[in-house]
Amino acid sequence: MRDRLSEKELRVIAAVVRGFKNRDIAAQLDTTEQVVKNTIRAIFDKIGVSDRLELALFVLHHRMLAHATASVRIDTDPPRPKRGRSGMMESRIHPRL
């Protein structure tokens, strides 16, 4: 399976599995969101999955591909929600007063 995937596709898979959004992946690869969407669609077709969850499960199930994507470096992790002093998640829409 790994032989059928390009280095760019492996980088996109690694980012998807780590929870990055298309916009973040595009910024990492210095390309557009549309190119990322097209690449993800090509990956889905090559692997035979239909969404990001199936892709992540496929990567976990096929250790060889998991090792290949683990070696791909992604500069930053996706943003995590901030926690307030109480340990509760802070809402970005309705901040506490």
C-alpha positions as CSV (number, residue, x, y, z in Angstrom):
1,M,0.0,0.0,0.0
2,R,2.8,2.4,0.9
3,D,4.3,2.1,-2.5
4,R,1.1,3.5,-4.1
5,L,1.2,6.6,-2.0
6,S,3.4,9.7,-2.7
7,E,5.4,11.5,0.0
8,K,2.8,14.3,-0.2
9,E,0.0,11.9,0.4
10,L,1.8,10.3,3.3
11,R,2.2,13.8,4.9
12,V,-1.5,14.5,4.4
13,I,-2.4,11.2,5.9
14,A,-0.2,11.9,8.9
15,A,-1.8,15.3,9.4
16,V,-5.4,13.9,9.0
17,V,-4.7,11.2,11.5
18,R,-3.4,13.7,14.0
19,G,-6.6,15.8,13.7
20,F,-5.5,18.7,11.5
21,K,-8.1,20.5,9.4
22,N,-7.7,21.0,5.7
23,R,-6.8,24.7,6.2
24,D,-4.0,23.7,8.7
25,I,-2.7,21.0,6.3
26,A,-2.6,23.5,3.4
27,A,-0.6,25.9,5.5
28,Q,1.9,23.2,6.5
29,L,2.3,22.1,2.8
30,D,2.3,25.7,1.5
31,T,-0.6,25.0,-0.8
32,T,-4.4,25.6,-1.0
33,E,-7.2,23.9,0.8
34,Q,-8.6,22.8,-2.6
35,V,-5.3,20.9,-3.4
36,V,-5.5,19.3,0.1
37,K,-9.2,18.3,-0.6
38,N,-8.2,16.8,-3.9
39,T,-5.3,14.9,-2.3
40,I,-7.5,13.5,0.4
41,R,-10.0,12.3,-2.2
42,A,-7.2,10.6,-4.2
43,I,-6.0,9.0,-0.9
44,F,-9.5,7.7,-0.2
45,D,-9.7,6.2,-3.7
46,K,-6.3,4.5,-3.5
47,I,-7.0,3.1,0.0
48,G,-10.7,2.3,-0.5
49,V,-12.0,4.4,2.4
50,S,-14.8,7.0,2.4
51,D,-14.0,9.4,5.2
52,R,-11.3,10.6,7.7
53,L,-12.4,8.2,10.4
54,E,-12.1,5.2,8.1
55,L,-8.7,6.5,7.0
56,A,-7.5,6.8,10.6
57,L,-8.8,3.3,11.4
58,F,-7.1,2.0,8.3
59,V,-3.8,3.5,9.3
60,L,-4.1,2.1,12.8
61,H,-5.0,-1.4,11.5
62,H,-2.2,-1.5,8.9
63,R,0.9,-1.0,11.0
64,M,3.2,-0.6,8.0
65,L,1.4,2.5,6.9
66,A,1.2,3.7,10.5
67,H,5.0,3.5,10.7
68,A,5.4,5.3,7.4
69,T,3.1,8.2,8.5
70,A,4.7,8.3,12.0
71,S,8.0,9.2,10.4
72,V,6.5,12.2,8.6
73,R,7.2,15.4,10.5
74,I,4.4,17.8,11.1
75,D,5.6,21.1,12.6
76,T,2.8,21.8,15.0
77,D,0.0,20.0,16.7
78,P,-3.6,21.1,16.1
79,P,-4.9,23.7,18.5
80,R,-6.4,22.3,21.7
81,P,-9.3,24.0,23.6
82,K,-8.0,26.1,26.5
83,R,-8.9,25.1,30.0
84,G,-9.8,27.7,32.6
85,R,-8.6,27.9,36.2
86,S,-11.4,25.5,37.2
87,G,-10.2,22.9,34.6
88,M,-13.4,23.4,32.6
89,M,-13.2,24.1,28.9
90,E,-13.6,27.7,28.1
91,S,-16.1,28.7,25.4
92,R,-14.8,30.8,22.6
93,I,-18.4,31.9,21.8
94,H,-19.6,32.9,25.3
95,P,-16.6,33.7,27.5
96,R,-17.2,33.5,31.3
97,L,-17.7,36.9,33.0
